[in-house]
């Protein structure tokens, strides 16, 4: 399947005469690394990392590092790998909680353009499972399921002057997003790890979510494989930071 990505990227570079004429060596070396060596490296793979899961991780990483052009190329490849329109939309929606609407809006617009070009009717089927009255309780339960019993009462904890942030984390981040359909908890935690790793500067949260991933069934080797597959898109410093956070979380598990 990732041969299709390599083909699409080569067509993209060939259509852009500037890149084709000025950077032919780079085009070849990057294509060979990202779409062959990384994809086929045994240490960068895992039995649970099928092509659709790999595609979702890369889409999340591209949003995290603001790679809009590459995101546009990757979405059709994700469709080819079995990722559905609802799953792509859910990845984009959840990114808002971790990157902010200002950085995610271009990706939402681009996703809509891609779906409309494929004659997929918008809006898609609703995926919300909560109401304004139930979101806080559902969000707290999601936090408990993912992080453990220590999250019970988290929304009412901490200094009073910043307690509203804890309340928003429960009701908005987890109650509005994690309770939605389209992606299960394991995939939602995986894409969260990719958002955090790709944007950088979030190492405490990255360590926390690495531990959460392990709690919900994404083991250390799986997380290493996921981050490894994202390396061409996020670079080595953020890859190494992510691996360190995963190792720290595993040591405490």
Buried (B, 14 or more C-beta within 10 A) or exposed (E): BBEBBBEBBBEBBEEEEEBBEEBEEEBEEBBEEBBEEBBEEEEBBBEBBEBBBBBBBBBBBBBBBBBBEBBBBBBBBBBBBEBBBBBBBBBBBBBBBBBEEEBBEEBBEBBBEBBEEEEEEEEBEEBEEBEEEEBBBBBBBBBBBBBEEEBEEBBEEEEEEEBEBBBBBBBBBBBBBBBBEBBEBBBBBBBBBBBBBBBBEBBEBBBBBBBBBBBBEBBBBBBBBBBBBBBBBBEEEBBEBBBBBBBBBBEEE
